[in-house]
């Protein structure tokens, strides 16, 4: 499925320790910590680490495909940590970032083809702005587009300009999250495995730049009329209703909340943390945001357990201008801390994966 790193195995290859001895794996008191959604430090948890690559560790020529040994270095780190940060490669613009991505040979996933309802703007065919929610808004942990029927297997981020303060990207190991949540609340995890999850969200008639989920229903669904929107949603198994102000309230079909993607190790692959902690709905939309596949609403105490489990296994990636990060979207969640000053982080989606809804 993945052209440059093994997107079908969660285990590092036999020579991962050799590869890691050649790179800088950062594990400091600042980076190697678990924090909750407010940034408060948690103790007694298994913490992710931030793996760094520099040009002295791995040479990358913009626009030139990585050779086999180079792919192995990246693959080993991705399989071991779920993500890797490239620092010091002189990436200074969106065009540099575009050429850097092309070194990895991954299939492009155009944002216009996605069902994500975050407001973003393209810089190139592969590069677009990350979620443009206001700087004081926390974007909570999520797998990219896990609430839809199509999502990326991998994604890149590029720090075009680091914030004056704040603005870190928290990264969470979803395999560790699942284990902690099952230890704490096995009944909830069993229900998720058996029934999956349905998500409800509201799409405005016009883009709302003050919301992290402010993309209009016309742009999200790539349609022009209400009838076209209804036909498309019906064909995909979505439920929907129109609200008084022209907002479209939609509910997904039942989707898997726990999956192993053929890798043999389950992960907590969903949008439950982000939806429970941060999604907002239109004022006249009274339907719950999260239900099991049988339409039973989820209990707040279960959702709180999920949020806490995720932030116990989270590390902050504190950006430096010019950094590029490659994330395995099937293994790690990400988010965005609030920040002060100007900040610009660009993104690119790769290796689109389509899955069917669950039969419930």
C-alpha positions in Angstrom: 0.0 0.0 0.0 2.8 2.4 0.9 5.5 3.0 -1.6 8.3 4.1 0.7 7.7 3.0 4.2 5.9 -0.2 5.4 2.4 0.9 6.1 1.3 -2.7 6.8 3.5 -3.5 9.9 3.6 -1.9 13.3 6.8 -3.7 14.3 10.2 -2.3 13.4 12.4 -4.4 11.2 15.2 -6.4 12.6 17.7 -3.7 12.1 15.8 -0.9 13.7 18.3 -0.6 16.5 21.1 -0.1 14.0 19.1 2.6 12.1 18.3 4.4 15.3 22.0 4.5 16.3 22.6 6.6 13.3 19.9 9.2 14.0 19.1 11.7 16.8 16.2 10.4 18.9 15.2 13.2 21.3 13.9 12.2 24.7 14.3 15.2 27.0 12.2 16.3 30.0 10.4 18.8 27.8 9.7 16.6 24.7 9.4 13.2 26.3 6.4 13.9 28.5 2.7 12.9 28.6 0.3 15.8 29.0 -3.5 16.2 29.2 -5.5 18.5 26.8 -4.6 21.5 28.9 -0.9 20.7 28.8 -0.7 19.5 32.4 2.0 16.8 32.9 0.8 13.3 33.7 2.9 10.7 35.5 3.1 6.9 35.4 2.6 6.6 31.6 4.4 5.0 28.7 5.5 8.1 26.7 6.2 8.4 23.0 9.5 9.8 21.9 10.3 12.3 19.1 12.7 10.8 16.5 14.8 13.4 14.7 16.7 13.0 11.4 19.2 15.6 10.1 21.2 15.8 6.9 24.2 14.2 8.7 22.0 11.2 9.5 20.2 10.9 6.1 21.0 12.9 3.0 17.8 14.0 1.0 18.1 15.8 -2.3 14.9 17.8 -3.1 13.0 16.2 -5.9 15.2 13.1 -6.0 13.7 9.7 -5.0 15.0 8.1 -1.8 17.1 5.0 -2.4 16.4 1.7 -0.7 18.7 2.1 2.3 17.3 5.6 2.9 13.7 4.3 2.8 14.7 1.7 5.4 16.0 4.3 7.8 12.7 6.2 7.5 10.6 3.1 7.6 12.3 1.8 10.8 11.7 5.0 12.6 8.0 5.3 11.5 7.4 1.7 12.5 9.0 2.2 15.9 7.6 5.7 16.8 4.7 6.4 14.5 6.3 9.6 13.2 9.7 11.2 12.4 10.9 14.8 12.3 13.3 16.0 9.6 15.3 19.0 10.9 17.9 21.1 9.2 17.1 20.2 5.6 16.8 23.9 4.4 13.1 23.6 3.6 12.0 27.3 3.4 8.9 27.5 1.2 5.8 25.6 0.1 7.6 24.7 -3.2 10.5 23.3 -1.2 8.1 21.3 0.9 6.3 20.0 -2.3 9.6 18.8 -3.7 10.6 17.2 -0.4 7.4 15.2 -0.3 8.0 13.9 -3.8 11.2 12.3 -2.6 9.1 9.7 -0.8 7.1 8.5 -3.8 3.8 8.5 -1.9 0.4 8.8 -3.7 -1.1 12.3 -3.4 -4.5 12.6 -1.7 -6.1 15.9 -2.8 -7.8 17.8 0.0 -10.6 18.7 -2.4 -11.4 14.9 -2.7 -11.7 14.5 1.1 -14.8 14.7 3.3 -12.9 16.7 5.9 -14.8 19.9 7.0 -11.8 21.9 8.2 -11.1 25.2 6.3 -7.8 24.9 4.4 -6.3 26.6 1.3 -4.1 25.0 -1.3 -0.6 26.2 -2.0 0.1 23.6 -4.6 -1.4 20.3 -5.9 0.1 18.5 -2.9 0.4 21.3 -0.3 -2.2 23.2 1.7 -2.6 25.1 4.9 -3.2 23.1 8.1 -6.5 23.6 10.0 -6.9 27.4 10.1 -8.9 27.6 13.4 -8.1 30.7 15.5 -4.9 30.6 17.4 -6.6 30.4 20.8 -8.6 27.3 19.8 -7.2 23.9 20.9 -7.4 21.3 18.1 -7.8 18.0 20.0 -6.2 14.7 19.2 -7.5 12.9 16.2 -6.6 10.6 13.3 -6.8 12.6 10.1 -10.3 12.1 8.6 -11.0 9.0 10.7 -14.7 10.1 10.8 -15.0 9.6 7.0 -15.0 6.7 4.5 -11.7 7.8 3.0 -8.6 8.9 4.9 -4.8 9.2 4.4 -2.5 6.5 5.4 0.3 9.1 5.9 0.6 12.8 6.2 3.4 15.4 6.2 3.5 18.7 8.1 5.9 21.6 7.4 6.6 24.4 9.8 6.8 27.4 7.6 6.9 29.8 10.6 7.1 28.7 14.2 4.8 30.5 16.7 6.3 33.0 19.2 5.0 30.8 22.0 2.8 27.7 22.1 1.6 26.1 18.9 3.1 22.6 19.4 1.7 19.6 17.7 0.8 16.9 20.2 1.3 13.4 18.9 -0.4 10.4 20.5 0.3 6.7 20.1 -3.1 5.1 19.5 -1.9 1.6 20.2 -0.9 2.6 23.7 -4.1 4.6 24.1 -6.2 1.6 23.3 -4.4 -0.6 25.8 -4.8 2.0 28.6 -8.4 2.6 27.8 -9.2 -1.1 27.8 -7.5 -1.6 31.1 -9.6 1.3 32.5 -12.9 0.7 30.8 -13.1 -2.7 29.0 -16.9 -2.5 28.6 -16.6 0.7 26.6 -13.9 -0.8 24.3 -15.9 -4.0 23.8 -18.9 -1.9 22.7 -16.8 0.1 20.3 -15.3 -3.1 18.8 -18.8 -4.7 18.4 -20.8 -1.7 17.2 -18.4 1.0 16.0 -19.2 4.7 16.1 -21.4 7.2 14.4 -20.4 10.8 14.2 -22.6 13.9 13.8 -21.4 17.3 12.7 -22.8 20.4 11.3 -21.6 22.0 8.0 -22.4 25.7 7.5 -23.9 27.1 4.3 -20.8 29.4 4.0 -17.3 28.8 5.3 -16.9 29.7 9.0 -13.3 30.8 9.6 -13.8 31.0 13.3 -14.3 27.2 13.6 -12.0 24.3 13.3 -14.8 22.5 11.4 -16.0 25.5 9.4 -15.8 24.2 5.8 -19.1 24.7 4.0 -21.3 21.8 2.9 -20.8 22.8 -0.7 -17.0 22.6 -0.5 -17.0 19.5 1.8 -19.3 17.5 -0.5 -18.2 19.2 -3.8 -21.7 20.1 -4.7 -23.6 23.2 -5.7 -27.2 22.6 -4.6 -29.1 21.1 -1.7 -30.5 18.3 -3.9 -26.9 17.3 -5.0 -25.9 17.3 -1.3 -28.8 15.0 -0.4 -28.1 12.6 -3.2 -24.5 12.3 -2.4 -25.0 11.8 1.3 -27.8 9.2 0.7 -25.5 7.2 -1.7 -22.9 7.0 1.0 -25.2 5.9 3.8 -25.2 9.2 5.7 -28.3 10.6 7.6 -28.9 14.3 7.4 -31.3 17.1 8.1 -31.4 20.8 7.3 -31.4 23.4 10.1 -33.2 26.7 10.0 -30.1 28.8 9.1 -29.2 26.6 6.1 -26.7 24.5 8.0 -26.5 20.8 7.1 -26.4 18.4 10.1 -25.0 15.0 9.0 -24.5 11.7 10.7 -22.1 9.1 9.3 -22.9 5.5 8.9 -21.3 3.2 11.6 -17.5 3.2 11.3 -14.9 1.0 13.0 -13.5 2.7 16.1 -10.8 0.0 16.7 -8.9 -1.5 13.8 -5.6 -3.3 13.0 -5.4 -2.5 9.3 -4.0 -5.9 8.6 -0.9 -5.2 10.8 -1.8 -7.6 13.6 -1.9 -4.9 16.3 -5.1 -2.9 17.1 -5.2 0.9 17.4 -7.8 3.4 18.7 -8.5 4.7 15.2 -11.3 7.2 15.3 -12.3 10.8 16.0 -13.8 10.2 19.4 -11.3 12.3 21.4 -11.6 15.4 19.1 -15.4 15.1 18.8 -15.9 14.7 22.6 -13.5 17.4 23.6 -13.9 20.0 20.9 -16.5 19.6 18.2 -19.2 22.2 18.3 -22.6 22.0 16.6 -25.2 24.5 15.4 -27.3 26.1 18.1 -30.5 24.3 16.9 -28.9 20.9 16.3 -30.0 18.8 19.3 -28.6 15.5 18.2 -25.7 13.9 20.1 -22.3 14.2 18.3 -21.3 10.6 19.1 -23.3 7.4 19.1 -22.5 3.7 18.9 -23.4 1.9 15.7 -26.8 1.0 17.1 -27.6 4.8 17.7 -27.1 4.5 21.5 -25.5 7.8 22.7 -22.1 7.4 24.4 -21.8 8.3 28.1 -19.8 11.3 29.1 -17.8 9.2 31.6 -16.7 6.8 28.9 -15.7 9.7 26.7 -13.7 11.3 29.5 -11.9 8.0 29.9 -11.0 8.0 26.2 -9.7 11.6 26.4 -7.6 10.9 29.4 -6.1 7.7 28.0 -5.1 9.5 24.8 -3.3 12.4 26.5 -1.5 9.9 28.8 0.4 8.8 25.7 1.1 12.1 24.0 4.3 14.0 23.4 4.5 17.6 22.1 6.4 18.3 18.9 7.7 21.8 19.5 8.3 23.2 16.1 11.3 25.0 14.7 10.9 26.9 11.5 11.9 24.6 8.6 10.9 21.3 10.3 9.1 18.6 8.4 7.3 15.8 10.1 6.0 12.5 8.5 3.2 10.8 10.5 1.8 7.3 10.1 -1.9 8.2 10.3 -2.8 4.6 11.1 -0.7 4.6 14.3 -0.6 8.2 15.8 -3.1 10.9 16.4 -2.2 14.6 16.3 -3.6 18.0 17.3 -2.6 21.6 17.8 -1.9 23.5 21.0 -3.0 27.2 21.2 -0.4 29.7 20.4 0.6 33.4 20.4 2.0 35.4 17.4 2.1 34.3 13.8 2.3 30.6 13.0 2.2 28.8 9.7 2.2 25.0 9.3 1.4 23.4 6.0 0.2 19.9 5.3 0.1 17.2 2.7 -2.0 14.0 2.6 -0.7 10.8 1.1 -1.9 7.3 0.3 -5.7 7.6 0.4 -7.4 4.5 2.0 -11.1 3.7 1.5 -13.1 1.6 3.8 -16.7 0.4 4.0 -19.2 1.2 6.7 -20.0 -1.4 9.3 -23.1 -3.5 9.0 -25.0 -2.9 12.3 
